[in-house]
Amino acid sequence: MPRKPRTPPFSLTAPEPVPEGLPGLAPEQGVRLVLEGADHVAVEAAAAALRACLGPRFAVTGRRLVERGSMLRITGGIRIDPAAALDMVAGATPAAPSPGS
């Protein structure tokens, strides 16, 4: 049986900064998602579908069995570029009808 890794010695120094760009960690840069359901395969498939659609902008940050193992909860994050999101919204809004229509 492999041994558990040793815990690092206690230190009073400040923790290392979290690298930028990790999905779900900075609310101004991303959105946190929670996928939860009793069908574990369906929840995993939903996470895989998001990964396929969004590519590197989506990452799973945690998996947990809840309610005595009957439900699977997957947490993840989508990295959002605010400028690109505004451009998508502006492009998705329907144009006003022209006066001759």
C-alpha positions as CSV (number, residue, x, y, z in Angstrom):
1,M,0.0,0.0,0.0
2,P,1.5,3.4,-1.0
3,R,2.1,5.9,1.7
4,K,0.2,9.1,1.9
5,P,2.2,12.1,0.8
6,R,3.6,14.1,3.7
7,T,1.8,17.4,4.5
8,P,4.0,20.4,4.0
9,P,5.4,22.0,7.1
10,F,3.4,24.8,8.7
11,S,4.3,28.2,7.3
12,L,3.1,31.7,8.1
13,T,4.0,33.1,4.6
14,A,1.3,34.2,2.2
15,P,0.0,31.6,-0.1
16,E,1.1,31.6,-3.7
17,P,-1.2,33.6,-6.0
18,V,-3.6,31.6,-8.1
19,P,-2.6,31.7,-11.8
20,E,-4.9,33.8,-14.0
21,G,-7.2,32.1,-16.5
22,L,-8.5,29.2,-14.4
23,P,-12.2,28.8,-15.1
24,G,-14.6,29.3,-12.3
25,L,-12.1,31.1,-9.9
26,A,-12.6,34.7,-10.8
27,P,-16.3,35.8,-11.0
28,E,-15.4,38.7,-13.3
29,Q,-13.9,36.3,-15.8
30,G,-16.2,33.3,-15.7
31,V,-19.3,31.5,-14.7
32,R,-19.6,28.6,-12.3
33,L,-21.8,25.7,-13.3
34,V,-23.3,22.9,-11.2
35,L,-24.5,19.8,-13.0
36,E,-26.4,17.4,-10.7
37,G,-28.6,14.4,-11.2
38,A,-29.4,10.8,-10.2
39,D,-28.2,9.4,-13.5
40,H,-24.5,9.5,-13.2
41,V,-23.9,8.7,-16.9
42,A,-26.2,11.6,-18.0
43,V,-24.4,14.1,-15.7
44,E,-21.0,13.0,-17.1
45,A,-22.4,13.2,-20.6
46,A,-23.6,16.7,-20.0
47,A,-20.1,17.7,-18.8
48,A,-18.5,16.1,-21.8
49,A,-20.9,17.9,-24.1
50,L,-20.1,21.2,-22.6
51,R,-16.4,20.4,-23.0
52,A,-16.9,19.5,-26.6
53,C,-18.9,22.7,-27.4
54,L,-16.8,25.1,-25.4
55,G,-13.3,23.6,-25.7
56,P,-10.7,25.0,-23.4
57,R,-13.0,27.6,-22.0
58,F,-14.8,25.0,-19.9
59,A,-13.2,22.9,-17.2
60,V,-14.5,20.6,-14.6
61,T,-13.4,21.7,-11.1
62,G,-14.9,19.1,-8.9
63,R,-16.9,15.9,-8.7
64,R,-18.8,14.7,-5.7
65,L,-21.4,12.0,-4.8
66,V,-24.1,13.5,-2.7
67,E,-27.1,12.1,-0.8
68,R,-25.4,8.8,0.1
69,G,-24.1,8.3,-3.4
70,S,-27.4,8.5,-5.2
71,M,-26.7,11.8,-6.9
72,L,-23.6,13.0,-8.8
73,R,-22.7,16.7,-8.6
74,I,-20.1,18.1,-11.1
75,T,-19.0,21.6,-10.7
76,G,-17.2,23.4,-13.5
77,G,-16.5,26.8,-14.9
78,I,-16.7,28.6,-18.2
79,R,-14.2,31.3,-18.9
80,I,-15.9,34.4,-20.4
81,D,-14.3,37.3,-22.1
82,P,-16.5,40.3,-21.3
83,A,-15.8,42.0,-24.6
84,A,-16.6,38.9,-26.6
85,A,-19.8,38.3,-24.6
86,L,-21.0,41.8,-25.3
87,D,-20.2,41.4,-29.0
88,M,-22.2,38.1,-29.1
89,V,-25.2,39.7,-27.4
90,A,-25.1,42.7,-29.8
91,G,-24.9,40.3,-32.8
92,A,-27.7,38.1,-31.4
93,T,-30.2,41.0,-31.0
94,P,-32.7,41.1,-33.9
95,A,-32.3,44.1,-36.1
96,A,-35.1,46.6,-36.1
97,P,-37.4,46.2,-39.2
98,S,-36.7,48.6,-42.0
99,P,-39.4,51.2,-42.7
100,G,-40.2,49.6,-46.1
101,S,-40.9,46.1,-44.7
